[in-house]
Amino acid sequence: MSDDTPEPQAESHKKLLHAWETIYKKLIKPVLDDSTLSVNEQIEKLTDLRDNVLEQSVVIHIVCDNLDEAYQLFEVLNDRGKELAIGDYLRSTTLEILDANPGYQNRVSDCWDNILAKKNADKYIRTYLTSHVATIKKSNLHRQFQRKFFSFDGDVTSEVERRILNTITNLSELYDTYELLMEGVWPYSDSSATTWEKQRLSLLVNQLEHKLCIPFLIAIYETGTEVDFKNAVLATEKFVFRYITASNLRANRLSQLYKNYIVSMRQNRSFNVNNYTNDLKKLIDTHCNNQIFEENLVNNLVYKNNSKSIKKVRYFLTTLEDYYSWYNRQNRSEIPQPAMNVTSNIDSIDIEHIYPQNPTQRNTSLDELKNNIGNLCFWSPSDNKSAGNATFSVKRDFYARSNVAITRELSILATWDETSVATRKNLYVDLAKLIFNVYPARVTN
């Protein structure tokens, strides 16, 4: 009623505004901009449009006893097949339940405004529910959410009101953590983890493209400690590369493991990381032992000029480098220990073909091996990479000055041939079988 033009905050309000702008752009503006029409003709066309909307369209008003019945009726009548937004339904449900408590109702309303202002609100609500119940059905998510958090018999008691307030407040506050996890960012602000350890979460989510673990990690975040979270990430990252990325095995067994631990965590309010790593180890021993892993690694981890392949190879080579100093120790520990003192933006890493992709001097015996892992290493961002497609004898000097140990080691070789590729491949495989395994978690900070 005033001259103010408020900015829409809720996603549903933004959609209403977008709908109006679309109607104006597609139906009204073309009539107003048509210079071939007289003013009377424009008025006639706009009047016809108004009459069609107001008189040829039907709005059905149905009164239901409760919101759940209304929602179910909407699903039956909605022949477009588009599901009503889950958050909108839950907002209405919770505010209706809190009708007798205006103070709680206003606080919950503010929380919903914050949640529904997010573009991915429904996806977040699905993830949140999964992090509590482990398994959800694709349809009727609103009813599953209500059964888990708002189910009660009889009258609305003060305990029910508090439960709803606490749940929706937690749902609102946890969104930032969800967003960080989806981006692969460490969720703890006052953290005891090293930069290298924090980076493993980014590698798991972004380089290995494994977001199946997000509900599982949310459950650990809420019920466990940061040390639990860290050890779970470190074990999961290695398992995912070995089992899924390199071996192309399905994630269904790991998914079931996540579900089992989500249920256990929510029941016991704690996370046993040693039990989790033992279960991962059982999956490796049963379905992806060293023989299977070696065969799959060599066959599947081949360089291809696409982003997915490059991500895998970058991750593999940089992780080998992290553990290479441990591997070369004379009396190395049984459990691999990474060097955590150096971290780099993995997207700035350049993969190096030792025998070049476009060689200045061709070697037919190496042409077929040039994308094999034994012919690959990498340059750090500060390395001089200008050798490019030069011969190995020229590249040796560049390798000698590299900041990367597995690359620098190439400088001691006199030549690069088929045997050299095979030797380096065996080195990588030997390293990988040790690194990409699951060991008992370190429980100290």
N, C-alpha and C positions, 0 to 999 in steps of 0.2 A: 504493500500500500504506500510505501515511502518511495523516494527517488533513489534509494540505495540499490546498488547492484552487488549483492553478496557473492563471494567466490564459493562455488560448491566444494565441499570437503569430502563427503562420503562418495564412494565410487558409484553408487546408485544415482546420486544427484548429478554427477558428471555425465552419466549415461542419458539422463533426462534432458540435460542441456544439449548434449550432442544430438539427441533425437530431434529436438526443436530446431537446432541449427541446420540439420540435414533437410527437414521439411521446408525450411525457408529457402535454402540453397537450391533444392531440386524442384520445388513446386511453386513457390511464391516469387522468388527473384527472377526466374526466366520470364514470367508474365510482366513484371514491372520493367524489365530491361528490353522487352520487345518493342522496338521503335515503330514497327509496322502496325501496331495496335493503337487505336484511339483510346482516350481515357475511358469512355463508356464501355468499349470492348474489354479493357483491362478489368474494370469493375465487374463486368458480366462473368468473365472467366474466374475471377477470385470468388465471386458469389457462388458459382457452381462448385468450386473446390470446397468452400465452407459447407454448402448444403450436402455434398457427398460425405464429408467427414461427420457432420452432425446428424444427418437424417438417414444416410444409407449404411451407417455403421451402428452396431448394437453393443451396448455395455450391459453386461449381466450383473445384477446385484444379488448375491446369495448370502444369507445370514446363516452362520454355523455356530454351534455351541462352543467350539474351541478352535484354537489356531491350527492344531494338528489336523482336524477334519478339513479346514479350509485349504491347507497345504495339499492334502491328499486329493481333494476335489480339483484343485488347480492342475495337479499332475495328470488327472484323467481328461480334463477339458483341453489341456494344452497340446494341440495337434502339431505345433511347431517342433516338438521334441526337445525344446531347450529348457534345461533345468533351472528352476528358480534359484537364485544365489543362496548358498548354504548360510552365509553370514547374515543375510537379511532375515531369513527365517529364525535363526537362533537369537538374533537381536530382539525380534518381536516376542519370541517365546519368553526370554529371560525378563524383559521389561514388563510383560504381562504378569508373570509370577510375582514380581516385586512391586506390583501396583499399590499394595498397602504400606510400602516402606519407601517413601519418596527420596529419602537420603541415599539409600542403597541404589535405588533406581537411577538417580542422576549420575552416581559414580559409575555404574555399569554402562549407562548410556554414553558417557564420555569414553570409556574403554572401547566400546563398539565403534564409536566414531573414529578412534585412532586405528583400530584394526581394519575397518572397511574402507578407510582412505587408501589402503595399500592395493595396488593393482593385482597382486597375487594372493589376496586375502583368502579365497576359498582353498587354494593349494596349501597355504600355510595351515589352515584349520584341519585339512586332511592329515598333514604331517604331524600336527600336534596330537590329534586323536590316535594316530598310529603309534606315536611314541608312548602312549599310555596303554593301549589295548593290543598292540602288535599286529592284529589282523583286522582289516575293515573290508566291507563290501563296497562295490562301486556305486550302487544306488542307495537312496534313502540315508545318506550320510547324516543328515540332520537328526534323524531318529536314533541313529547309533550314538551320536554325540549326547543327545538328551538322555538316553538310557544310562550312559556312563556317568554323567556329571549332574543331571537334574532330576533323576528318577526319585519319586517319593510317593507315599500313600497318604491319602487323607488331606488335611488342611496344610497350608504353607506355614511351617513353623519358623522360628527365628534361626534355628540350626540350618534349615534349608536355605533361607535367605543368605546367611553367612557363607554357606558352601557355594552358592551361585556367585556372590561377590568375589570370593577368593579365587574361584576358577576363572572367571572372566578377567579379573585383574592379572592373574598369572598368564593367561593367554595373551593379553595385551603387552605385558612386560617382557615376555619371552620372545616376542617377534624379532627384536634386535639380534638376539642370539641366533635365531633361525636364519636370519639374513646373512650374518657373518659366516655361519657354517656353509650355507649354500654358495658363498663366494670363496670358501676355503680359507677363511681368516680365523685365527686363534680367538676363541670367545672369552678368554679370561683377561681382565684388565690388569690386575695385580698378579703377575704370573711369575712362577719359578722356572718355567721352561726356557731352554735356550732358543736362540733364533733358528738354529738348524732344526730343532725338534718342532718348532711352530711351522716351519716351512713344509714339513711332511704332510700336514693336513691339506695344504694347498696342492701339493703334488697328488695326493690321493683323490681329491675332488676335481681338480682342473686338468692335470696331466693324464691321470688314469681314468678320468671321467666317471668316477664312482660316487654317485649320490644316493645309492640305495641305503647307505649307512646313516643318513641324516637322522631319521627317527631314533635309531639306536644311540647315536651320539648325544642327541637331546636328552634321552633317558639317563645316560651316564652323567651328563652335565647337571641334571637335577637330583640325582641320587648318590653319585660318587664324588670322588675328589679330583683335583686337577691331575694328580699323579695317575689315577685310574684312567682318566681321559687320555692322557699322553701315551701311556703304555698300550691302550686299546688302539689308538691311531697308528702307532709304530708297528704293531703286530698286523693290523688290518691292511695297512699299505703294502707290506711285503707279501702277505697272502694274496691280495688282489692281483698284484703283478704276476706272481707265479701261477696262480690257479686260473685267473680269468684273462688277463692281458696276454700273457705269453702262451698259455696252454689252451685258450679258447674253450675252457670248460664253463658250463652254465652256472649262473649265480644262485640257483634255487636252494642248494644246500647251505650256502652262506646266508641267504635270506632267512631260511628257517632258523638258523643259529641266532640271527639278530632277534627274531620274534621270541624265541625261547628266553633270551636274556632280558628283553624288554619286560616280559611278564614277570620274570624273577626279580628284576630290579624294582618294579612297582610294588610287588608284594613285600619284599624284604627291605626296601629303602637302602639298598647297598649294591655294589657291583664287585664280583670276585673276578679280577682280571686274570689270575692264574688258571682258574677253571676255563675261562674263555680261550686263553692261549693253548691250553691242553686240547680243547675241542678243535681249534684250528689245526693243530698238529695232527690230530687223528684224521681229519679230512685230507691233509697232505699225504700222510702215510698210506691211506686207503686209495686215493684217487689221483694223486699227482706226486708220486715218489720221484727220486732223482733221475731215474731212467726215463720216465715219461716227461718230466720237466725238461731234461736236456734235449730230447728229440723235438719237443714242441718249440723250445726256445730257438733252436737252430733253423727250424723250418718256417716258423711264423714271424720271427723278429728280423724281417728283411726290409732294408730301406726302400721306401717308395716316396715319390715326390708329391705327397699330400699331407695335410696338417695332422691327421690322425696318426699316420706312421711316424712322422717326425717327432711328435709328442712322445711316443713310446720309446723311440731310440734315444732321444735326449734324456728322458728319465732314466733309462737303463744305464747309459754310459756315465752320467753324472753320479749316479748312485754307486757304481763300481769305483769311481774315483774317490768317493767319500770313505770307502773302506780299504783302499789300496795300501795305505801305510800300515794298517793293521795286518793285512795279508802278507806283507813282506817282512814282518818282524820274525826274528829267529825263534823266539819262544812266545808265540802269539797265544792269546787266551782262546778258550774253546768257543766262547760266544763272540761273534764279530763285534768290534768296537769302532764306530765311525769317528772320523776327525770332524769335529763340529766347529772348528775355528774359521772355516771359510764357507760362505753361502753366496750364491749368485742368483740373479734373475734368470731362471731357466729359459725364458723366451729369448734371451740375448745370446744364448749358446749357439755356436755354429758347428754343425756336424761336418767332419772332415772325411772325405774318401781318400784313403792313403794312395791307392791306385785311382787316379782321378776319373770322374764321370766322363769328362771329355779330354782324354790325354793328348798331349802333344806328340808322344811316341806310343803307339799302340802295342799292346801285348795280348795276343788273342787268348792265351791261357788264363789271363786275369780278367778279361772282359766279362766273362760269365760270373766272376766272383766279386765284382766291384760293389755290389749292394749287400753282400754277405756281412754279418756282424764282425767277422775277422778282419775286414777291410775298413772298418770304421773306427774313428776316435773323435775327439772334439776339441775345439778351441775355446778358451775362456774369452770373455769380452775384451780383455786387455792384450790378448795375443796378436802378433802380426800374422795375418792370414793371407798375405798377398801372393804366396807361392802358388795358390790356385791349382791349375792344371799342369804344373811343372813336373818334371821327373822326380823320382824318389831321391836321387843324389843331390838335387837342388833343394828339395824339401827338408832334408836332414838338418840343415842349419836352422831352419825355422822351428822344427820340432825341438831342437836342443834348447831354444830360448822360451819354450812354452811354459806357462804356469801350471799346466795340467800334467801330473806325474805319468799317467798312462799314455799321454801323447809324447812327453819329453823322452820317455824310454825308447821310443822309435829311433832316436838319433844314434844309438849304439849299433844299429844294424847296418851291415854293408850293402845289402840289396833287399828288394821287396819282390817276392815271387809267390808261387802257389804254396810252398812249404811255410812261408812266413804268415800267410793268411790263415792256414790251418793251425799254426802254433798260437797265434793270437786268439783265434776262435776258441781253442781249448783253454787258454788262460781265462777268457771271459766266462766260459761255461763253468769252470772250476770255481771261480769267484762267485758266480751267480748261485750255484748250488749251496754255498755257505751263507751268503747274504740273504737270499730270498727264502728263508726258512723261518720257523717260529720257535723261539726259545723262551724259557721262563722269564716272566716280566721282572724288571728291576723295580723294587718297591720303594726305593729311597728317592729323595728329591735330587 
